């Protein structure tokens, strides 16, 4: 868990004013990786009960725009947010329950950023999503 001073420093480093809604949302994202907006609203309201839905959406947009938070949206899923940024990691998603976990690049330092043909693009990020069944759902499927 990231403490309040670290969160304030993160906001300042991104040239964002430190406000109670920004702190509450950033704390919720750090506490609940891969959370959807509803879960972040609930988390932010633990620290700041009066924060509105619109304020949370606005803060998430600002945090994403400044690179403090990463927005991911696996196919068929709502947008989710995480505080792990800047390392080009990937995700594994359960087809049954939608659970998401982080996966580091398979080989060396982000080899997936070297496209076979970049068509002139300056590639900054690659998104790889592994799909499967999480251990909990696999256990439910296995006859006892």
Residue frames relative to the residue before (quaternion, step in Angstrom):
aa qw qx qy qz dx dy dz
X 1.0000 0.0000 0.0000 0.0000 0.00 0.00 0.00
X 0.3616 -0.7240 0.5541 0.1950 3.53 -1.00 0.87
X 0.3746 -0.7443 0.4989 0.2383 3.61 -0.84 0.89
X 0.7330 -0.4653 0.2866 0.4050 3.55 -1.32 0.40
X 0.6577 0.5117 -0.3231 0.4485 3.60 0.94 -0.83
X 0.6388 0.5195 -0.3247 0.4654 3.59 1.01 -0.78
X 0.6449 0.5126 -0.3185 0.4689 3.59 1.01 -0.80
X 0.6368 0.5168 -0.3219 0.4730 3.57 1.00 -0.81
X 0.6534 0.5106 -0.3089 0.4658 3.58 0.96 -0.86
X 0.6183 0.5376 -0.3412 0.4608 3.61 1.04 -0.76
X 0.6608 0.5022 -0.3097 0.4639 3.58 0.88 -0.93
X 0.6721 0.4952 -0.3000 0.4616 3.57 0.88 -0.92
X 0.6448 0.5327 -0.3284 0.4389 3.60 0.99 -0.80
X 0.6948 0.4218 -0.2567 0.5229 3.58 1.24 -0.48
X 0.4709 -0.6978 0.4079 0.3534 3.57 1.34 0.25
X 0.4590 0.6360 -0.4809 0.3919 3.56 1.03 0.83
X 0.5026 -0.6245 0.5050 0.3200 3.54 -1.08 0.77
X 0.4103 -0.6769 0.5498 0.2667 3.56 -1.10 0.70
X 0.0754 0.7792 -0.6147 0.0966 3.55 -0.62 1.20
X 0.6418 -0.5318 0.3805 0.4006 3.56 -1.21 0.43
X 0.6599 0.4865 -0.3438 0.4579 3.66 0.84 -0.75
X 0.6500 0.5100 -0.3295 0.4569 3.62 0.92 -0.79
X 0.6525 0.5021 -0.3175 0.4705 3.58 0.95 -0.81
X 0.6654 0.5128 -0.3093 0.4457 3.59 0.91 -0.91
X 0.6793 0.4753 -0.2902 0.4780 3.59 0.92 -0.88
X 0.6586 0.5033 -0.3174 0.4607 3.60 0.87 -0.88
X 0.6346 0.5140 -0.3257 0.4764 3.59 1.01 -0.76
X 0.6511 0.5141 -0.3162 0.4601 3.61 0.96 -0.83
X 0.6511 0.5030 -0.3204 0.4694 3.60 0.97 -0.81
X 0.6598 0.4977 -0.3102 0.4699 3.60 0.96 -0.82
X 0.6935 0.4885 -0.2753 0.4524 3.59 0.99 -0.81
X 0.8035 0.2031 -0.0728 0.5548 3.59 1.11 -0.66
X 0.1546 -0.8180 0.5482 0.0801 3.61 0.24 1.24
X 0.8355 0.1758 -0.1733 0.4910 3.56 -1.09 0.84
X 0.3554 0.7396 -0.4952 0.2856 3.58 1.16 0.53
X 0.4156 -0.6691 0.5478 0.2820 3.55 -1.17 0.60
X 0.7354 -0.4393 0.2780 0.4346 3.56 -1.27 0.19
X 0.6401 0.5303 -0.3376 0.4418 3.61 0.94 -0.81
X 0.6624 0.4907 -0.3081 0.4750 3.59 0.96 -0.82
X 0.6425 0.5090 -0.3284 0.4694 3.58 1.03 -0.71
X 0.6077 0.5345 -0.3516 0.4705 3.59 1.03 -0.72
X 0.6608 0.4962 -0.3130 0.4682 3.61 0.87 -0.93
X 0.6679 0.5054 -0.3003 0.4564 3.59 0.94 -0.88
X 0.6600 0.5015 -0.3060 0.4683 3.57 0.96 -0.87
X 0.6679 0.5133 -0.3031 0.4457 3.58 1.01 -0.76
X 0.5236 0.5929 -0.4327 0.4326 3.61 1.20 -0.20
X 0.7336 0.3895 -0.2152 0.5137 3.57 1.03 -0.80
X 0.7983 0.1132 -0.0039 0.5915 3.56 1.10 -0.77
X 0.2226 -0.8471 0.4646 0.1306 3.61 0.34 1.26
X 0.7138 0.4766 -0.2693 0.4369 3.61 1.02 -0.66
X 0.4386 0.7024 -0.4751 0.2976 3.64 1.19 -0.04
X 0.3661 -0.7533 0.5121 0.1907 3.58 -0.87 1.00
X 0.6565 -0.4782 0.4029 0.4220 3.53 -1.32 0.31
X 0.6758 0.5093 -0.3027 0.4386 3.58 0.83 -0.98
X 0.6291 0.5269 -0.3419 0.4580 3.59 1.00 -0.75
X 0.6471 0.5095 -0.3228 0.4663 3.59 0.97 -0.82
X 0.6428 0.5112 -0.3242 0.4695 3.60 0.93 -0.86
X 0.6626 0.5089 -0.3053 0.4569 3.58 0.92 -0.90
X 0.6590 0.5001 -0.3039 0.4725 3.58 0.96 -0.87
X 0.6410 0.5189 -0.3324 0.4575 3.60 0.92 -0.84
X 0.6359 0.5184 -0.3285 0.4680 3.59 0.99 -0.79
X 0.6733 0.4913 -0.2989 0.4647 3.60 0.89 -0.91
X 0.6664 0.5003 -0.3039 0.4617 3.58 0.95 -0.85
X 0.6522 0.4987 -0.3055 0.4823 3.57 1.07 -0.76
X 0.6565 0.5280 -0.3071 0.4427 3.58 0.92 -0.91
X 0.7297 0.4113 -0.2359 0.4927 3.59 1.05 -0.72
X 0.5350 -0.6705 0.3794 0.3469 3.59 1.28 0.00
X 0.4570 0.6773 -0.4626 0.3443 3.60 1.20 0.27
X 0.7654 0.1859 -0.0850 0.6103 3.56 1.23 -0.56
X 0.2542 -0.7462 0.5954 0.1553 3.55 -1.13 0.67
X 0.2485 -0.7425 0.6090 0.1264 3.54 -1.00 0.95
X 0.0166 -0.7783 0.6276 -0.0030 3.55 -0.85 0.99
X 0.0233 -0.7946 0.6066 0.0058 3.56 -1.15 0.57
X 0.1795 -0.7949 0.5721 0.0925 3.57 0.08 1.27
X 0.6577 -0.5249 0.3615 0.4015 3.59 -1.12 0.66
X 0.8307 0.1925 -0.1686 0.4944 3.54 -0.92 0.97
X 0.6576 0.4906 -0.2994 0.4870 3.59 1.26 0.11
X 0.5176 -0.5825 0.5109 0.3630 3.54 -1.28 0.34
X 0.6430 -0.5043 0.3962 0.4187 3.56 -1.25 0.28
X 0.0864 -0.7689 0.6330 0.0264 3.50 -1.12 0.80
X 0.2613 -0.7841 0.5526 0.1073 3.54 -1.19 0.58
X 0.0166 -0.7893 0.6138 -0.0050 3.52 -1.16 0.70
X 0.4520 -0.6967 0.4978 0.2501 3.54 -1.22 0.57
X 0.5493 0.5850 -0.4101 0.4335 3.59 1.23 -0.15
X 0.1079 0.8129 -0.5521 0.1508 3.55 -0.27 1.31
X 0.7973 0.4000 -0.2384 0.3839 3.52 -1.33 0.30
X 0.6969 0.4716 -0.2947 0.4528 3.60 1.16 -0.01
X 0.3886 -0.7624 0.4452 0.2636 3.60 1.29 0.13
X 0.2597 0.7541 -0.5580 0.2292 3.59 0.87 0.91
X 0.3864 -0.7180 0.5397 0.2094 3.54 -1.31 0.28
X 0.3779 -0.7289 0.5282 0.2165 3.57 -1.29 -0.12
X 0.2065 -0.7088 0.6549 0.1616 3.50 -1.33 0.47
X 0.1272 -0.8124 0.5691 0.0084 3.56 -0.82 1.07
X 0.3695 -0.7132 0.5524 0.2229 3.56 -0.96 0.91
X 0.4243 -0.7166 0.5020 0.2334 3.58 -0.82 1.04
X 0.6732 0.5111 -0.3039 0.4396 3.60 1.11 -0.55
X 0.8444 0.1726 -0.0585 0.5038 3.59 0.59 -1.13
X 0.4958 -0.6879 0.4111 0.3346 3.60 1.24 -0.20
X 0.3498 0.7362 -0.5092 0.2763 3.60 1.23 0.16
X 0.1456 -0.7843 0.6008 0.0520 3.57 -1.07 0.81
X 0.0143 -0.7776 0.6286 0.0007 3.55 -1.05 0.82
X 0.5253 -0.6284 0.4784 0.3167 3.55 -1.22 0.56
X 0.0722 -0.7559 0.6498 0.0340 3.55 -1.21 0.70
X 0.3577 -0.7222 0.5495 0.2202 3.56 -0.79 1.01
X 0.6467 -0.4887 0.3952 0.4321 3.58 -1.24 0.36
X 0.5602 -0.6726 0.3884 0.2879 3.53 -0.97 0.92
X 0.8148 0.1218 -0.0230 0.5664 3.60 0.97 -0.78
X 0.8802 0.0005 0.0176 0.4743 3.56 -0.94 0.89
X 0.7277 -0.4158 0.3302 0.4341 3.52 -1.18 -0.67
X 0.8127 -0.3304 0.1615 0.4519 3.54 -0.22 1.36
X 0.0268 0.8341 -0.5500 0.0329 3.62 0.67 1.02
X 0.5851 0.6080 -0.3701 0.3886 3.57 1.14 -0.50
X 0.5851 0.5766 -0.3838 0.4217 3.60 1.21 -0.11
X 0.6240 0.4774 -0.3468 0.5123 3.56 1.27 -0.05
X 0.1696 -0.8175 0.5465 0.0655 3.55 -0.07 1.32
X 0.5726 -0.5911 0.4332 0.3677 3.57 -1.12 0.60
X 0.7626 -0.0538 0.0216 0.6442 3.57 1.19 -0.57
X 0.2077 -0.8329 0.5041 0.0952 3.59 -0.41 1.20
X 0.3417 -0.7797 0.4675 0.2380 3.61 1.31 0.00
X 0.7086 -0.4717 0.2529 0.4598 3.57 1.11 0.69
X 0.5016 0.6520 -0.4284 0.3738 3.58 1.26 -0.03
X 0.3476 -0.6592 0.6135 0.2612 3.56 -1.23 0.50
X 0.2148 -0.8155 0.5268 0.1066 3.59 -0.07 1.30
X 0.1288 -0.8182 0.5600 0.0203 3.56 -0.74 1.13
X 0.8028 0.0400 0.0261 0.5943 3.54 1.13 -0.62
X 0.1465 -0.7500 0.6358 0.1089 3.54 -1.17 0.62
X 0.1941 -0.7805 0.5840 0.1102 3.55 -1.01 0.75
X 0.0061 -0.7727 0.6323 -0.0550 3.51 -0.61 1.23
X 0.0442 -0.7825 0.6209 0.0152 3.57 -0.86 0.93
X 0.2040 -0.7492 0.6212 0.1055 3.51 -0.83 1.06
X 0.1694 -0.7887 0.5860 0.0762 3.58 -0.89 0.93
X 0.2321 0.7705 -0.5703 0.1652 3.57 -0.99 0.78
X 0.5424 -0.5693 0.4863 0.3811 3.53 -1.19 -0.64
X 0.4139 -0.7162 0.5049 0.2464 3.57 -0.79 1.02
X 0.6771 -0.5085 0.3318 0.4159 3.63 -1.17 0.40
X 0.6436 0.5345 -0.3295 0.4376 3.60 0.98 -0.77
X 0.6912 0.4518 -0.2760 0.4919 3.57 0.92 -0.88
X 0.6141 0.5392 -0.3563 0.4530 3.61 1.03 -0.67
X 0.6314 0.5266 -0.3279 0.4653 3.59 1.03 -0.76
X 0.6528 0.5156 -0.3159 0.4564 3.60 0.99 -0.82
X 0.6774 0.5001 -0.2854 0.4579 3.60 1.09 -0.68
X 0.6391 0.5416 -0.3238 0.4396 3.56 1.17 -0.60
X 0.4313 -0.6929 0.5072 0.2769 3.62 -0.76 0.98
X 0.4076 -0.7271 0.5068 0.2198 3.55 -0.96 0.89
